[in-house]
């Protein structure tokens, strides 16, 4: 009998040890769904990142922490604008606007992502030009390059800038690409990048970059444009021959989308530009002639979108486009015609958000969509159908004051 008891006790101990190890294993890995939201504060002095875990069953958000700073000295770096994750999900980067009046340069801070999804202490990864003001940043799909645009400073004779930094997936370091174009003659408003295999002059370019502008500083004043650049394997930029291309008045956002399935050539490469030409917003569509590095206008535009379309994203299948509209407090959804690039409004065509939404994020599953509502100090969340693209089951989550840029994985 004593032997049987010993065996039972031993088995129980092994089971307990197994459960302990499983528990330890799960706690040491990052949550499967994460959302990061920047805070600008109710009076423009916020400088934190709020981390949420995403319930992959319903999309609900649970607070991880809200005190990761976007600046080593409180309120000394300017407003945090954009946040992005590298492809590994192990590193985050935040772009700070800078304070031109105090000659505080825009900065990029990097963070390691902790095992619970929170962010580690910030490190300055890059410092831009004092007196300049940052506008936005993005990265390529492979995490090899990070791009930043600034508006310059006319009173200090600082030209707008387009800067490129090389990066390595999983690394918090950035290295300036010195030969990249660093000054612009147009004031940029937004940027997007896409990775392709396409001829670019006499070389083969894996990367194209698109930059919208609303004001030309040269005498001819070719305002309201989208420029296209080739990016070589070292990150150097060259503007294509027929660039820039005319857009509608006041371009605010841009997104490049490749609808070709992997290994196939049955779709196309399209560039969408969100503008505010009148009281209502508009979306312009361009198709890229990949062989000749040209943008060709697509004549059919979608039904009128909401006011001030400030950001766009596409779902993981590249079949659905979502546009957040700041002044009409809505997010619009469209189905993309994968061969022509034209857009058809979803049903319903839009969903209401909180007041003044300024950013979008989608979980990598394509099932959950979020907006940061800067004037309401909350987030809106939606369940997304992966077959129809429709948004449903809206919910609201309170956030720190003045939520702005956001990213998810």
N, C-alpha and C positions, 0 to 999 in steps of 0.2 A: 504493500500500500504506500509506503513511504517513497518507493521509487516512482510510483505513478504521480504522486503529488509533486515530486521534484521535477518530473518531466513537464507537468502542467505549468508549474511556476516558470520553468525555463522558457516554454513556449510563450507564456504571457509576457515575459521579459523581452523576448525577441520581437513580439508584435508591438510592444510599447516603444522599443527602440526604433522599429521601422516607421511607426507613426511619427516619432520625434524627428527622424531624419527627413521624412517627407514634408513635415511642417517646416523644418529649417530650409529645405530646398525651395519651397514655394515662397517663403518670406524673403529669400535672398535674391529672387528674380524680380525684375520690374513688373508692375501691373500690366496686364495685356492691353488696357486702354488708358490713354493719358491725354489730358487737355491742359494746355498752359495759356494763361491770359495775363497780359500786361495791364498795369494800373497807372492811370495818369492823374487820379485824384480829382476831387470836386473843385479844387481851386488851381488845378494845373501843377500841383507839386507832388503828385504821387510818383513813386519809382519802385514798385514791387512787381513780382510775378506770383500769381496764384496758380497752384497746381491742383488739378482734380483727377481722380480716377473715374473711368467710364465703365458703367455697368453694361456689359456687352449683350445682355438680354433685352434691356429696355432703353439703354442710352442715358439713364439717370447719372448724375454727377455727385461724387462724394469728395468733400474737401480734404486734401492732403496737407497743404500748408499755404499760407498767404503772405509770408514774410521774407521771401527771397528777394534781396535788393537788386535793382538794376544799376546801382551806382555805389561805389565804395564810400562816398560821402553823401549823406542824404540831400536830395534836391539839388545836387551840384553838377549834374550831367545833362540837364535838359530832359524833355519828355521822352519816355521809351516809346518807340514807334512800331518796330517789327520784332517778332521772335520766330525763329525757325529751329528745327531739329536736323542734325545730320542724318544720313541714311541708316546708320546703325542704331539711332535712338539713344546713344550714350552721351551725346554732347548737344547743348543748346547754345544759340547765339542770340544776343539782343542788340538792336541798333538804338542808340540814344541820339536825340536830335541835336544836342549841343545848345549853347546859349550865346548867340552872336553878340548881343549887347555887352556881355561880360568877357568876350573873347575866349569862351569855353568851347573847345573843339568837340565836334561829334565823336562818339566812340562806339566801338563794338566790344561788348563784354561776352565772355564765354563761360560756360558752366558744365560741370559733369552732372549727369543724371544719377541720383542715388538709387539704391535698390528699391525704395518705397515709392519712387517717382518724383520725390522732391529734388530741388536743385542745390548743388553745393555752393560754396562761396564764389562770388564773381571774380574773374580775372580779366584785365584789359587785354584784349586780343589785337586791337588796332585803334590808333588815334588818327583822326582826320585833320583837316586844316582849321586852326582857330579862326573864328569869325564866320565860318561857313555854317550852313544848316542842312542836316541830313533830311532826306525825304522818304526813302524806302530801300529795302535790300531784298535779294532773292538768291537762290543757289541753283546749280544744275542738279539733275537727277542723281548723278553719281557722287555728289558731294565733293567734287574736285575743285570747284570754283565758287566764290561768293562775290556777288555784284552789288554795288552801292551807288545810288544817285544822290546828288546834293543840288541845292538851288543856287549856290554861290552867294555873293554879297556885293551888290553894285556900289555901295558906298565905300567899300574897301578894295574895289577893283578885282574882286575874286570871281572868276568865271565858274559857272556850274560845272560839276565834275561827274564823271562816270568812272568808277574805280573797280578794279578786279583784284581779288585776293585768292591765292591758291590755298587749298586745304587738303587734308587727308581724312577719310572717314574714320571716326573714332577719336580724332585728335582735336583738342581745344585750341590749337595754334592756327594762326593765319599768317601768310606771307604775301606782301604786296607784289603784284606783277608789274614791274617797273615800266615795261614797254607798252602796256595797255593805254588806250586813250584816257587821258585824265582831265581834259578840259572840253567843254561843249559850248557851242554858240547858241544853243536853245535851252530853255529852262525845262527840265524834265519833270514829269508828274507821276509816272509809273513804269514798271519794267517787268518783263517775263522772259524766260529762256526755255529752249527746247533742244534735245539731243537728237541728232540725225546723222546719217552718213550721206553727205551730199557734196558736190563740187563747189568750191568757193575760189574763183579765180583759177590759179594753176595748182592749188593744193586741195586736199580733202579735209573738210571741216566736220567735226563731230558736234559742233555746238553753234546755235544761233541765238542772238539776244535782241529783244525788241524793247524800244524805249519810246514812250509817248511824251510829247511836249506841247505846251499851250502858248509859248511865247518865243519868238525868234529875236535874238539880240542884234542880228545884223540889219543893215538898212532896209533890205527888201522885205523883211517881216513876213516870212513864210511860217505863220503861226499854225497851230493845231495840226500836228503831224505825228506819225509813228516812224521811227528809224529802225533799220535792220542792220545788225552787225554780224560778221563771221567771227568765231572764236577758234583760234588754232589750239593745238594740243598743249601749248605752254600758257594759254590764257590771254594771248595778245589779240587785240581787236582790230578789225578793219571794216569800215562801213561799206555796204554794198553799193554798186554803181548807181542805181536809180533811187536810192534812199536820200531823203525821207519821202514818205507817202502822206498825202492829205487825208485827214480824218474830219469828222464833224467837229463843231466848235466845242472847246473845253474838254479835251479827253482827260479822263480821270483814272481809268484802269485799263489794263491790257492782259490778255492771256493767250498763249500759243498752245494748240492742241494737235496731237498727232492721232488720227483715227485709224491708221493702218494697223491691223492685227500683227502680232509678232511674226516676222518672217514672211509677211505678205504685203502686197501693194494694191489692196482693194479699197483703201480709204483715201485720205488726203491729209495735208497739213494746213491748218487754218489758224488765223490770228483774229481775235475778237477785241474790239476797243469799245469801252463804255464811255459815253460823253454826256454832257448836259447842254445841248445847243439851244434849247428853249425852256419853257416851264416844265417840260417832261424830259426824261432821259432817253437815250438812244443807244443802240448797239450797231457798230459798223463791223462788217465781215470782210476779211481778206483771205484768199487762198494763195498758198505759197507754191510757186513754180520751183520745185526743189532742184531740178537740173540746171536752172539758170539763176538761182538765188534772187527771184523776183516776187513781189507781192501783187496779186491781181484782185481788184475789188469784186466782191460777190454782190450782185445787184439787189437781191431780195433780202431786206432786213426784217427782223421779227416784229411782232406787234409792239407798240410802245411799252418800254419798261418803266420802272419807277423813277422818281426824281433822285438825281445825284448817285449814279451807279459807281460806287467807290471801290468795289472789289469783286472779283470773280474767281470761281474754282470749278473744276471738272471732277466727276466721280471717277473711281478707279478704272472703270471700263471705257472711259472717254466717250460715253454715249449721252451724258446729261451735263448741262451747264447751269450753274447757279450764280445769281447776281444779287448782291446786297445793296439796297438803295437807302442812303442815309436820310434824305429829306422826306421820303414818303413812308419810312418805317416798315419796309417790306423786304422779303427775299423772294426773287423770281426764279422759276425753273423752266428750262427748255430742253427738248430733245434735239440732239444734233443729227442732222442728216450726214452720215459718215462719209458719203461720196461727194456731196455738194457743199457741205458746211453750213447750209441754211438751218434756221432754228424754228422749232414749233413749240408754242407755249404748252406747258403741262396742264393737267386738269386736277386740281385748281392751278391757275397760272401763278399764283403767289400766295404767301402766307404772311400775316402780320408779325412784327417783332416788337421789342421794346423801343423806347425813344432813341433815335439817332444811332442806328447800327452802323458800325464802321469796319467790321472785319468778319470773315467767315473761316470756319474750319470744319473738316470732315474726317471722321474716323476712317482708317485705312480699309475697313470692311465695306465702306460705302453705305452703311446702314443708318448713320447718325450724322446730322448736320447741326452746327452751332453758329450763333451770331453773338458778338459782343455789342451791347447797347450802351453807348457811352453816356448818354444823358439820363438813362434810367438806372444806372448802376446795377444792371443784371444781365444775364445771358438768356438767350432763347435757344431751345433745343427742339429738334424734329426727328421723327423716325422717317427714313427714306426707303421707298420700295426699290430694290435693286433691279426689278424688271420694268417698271413703268417710270421710275424716277420721281414719283409723286411724294410730297411731304405731308405728314400727318402727325397726330398725337403730340401737339405742341406742349411744351412745358417751360417753366421759368425758374431760374436759379439765381439767387442773390449773389452778388460779387462785391468786392471792394469798389469804392467810387471811381468812376471814369475808366471803365475797362476799354482797352484799345486792341492792339494786335494780338492774335491768337494762333495757335498751331496745335495739331492733334496727331496721335499715332495709335 
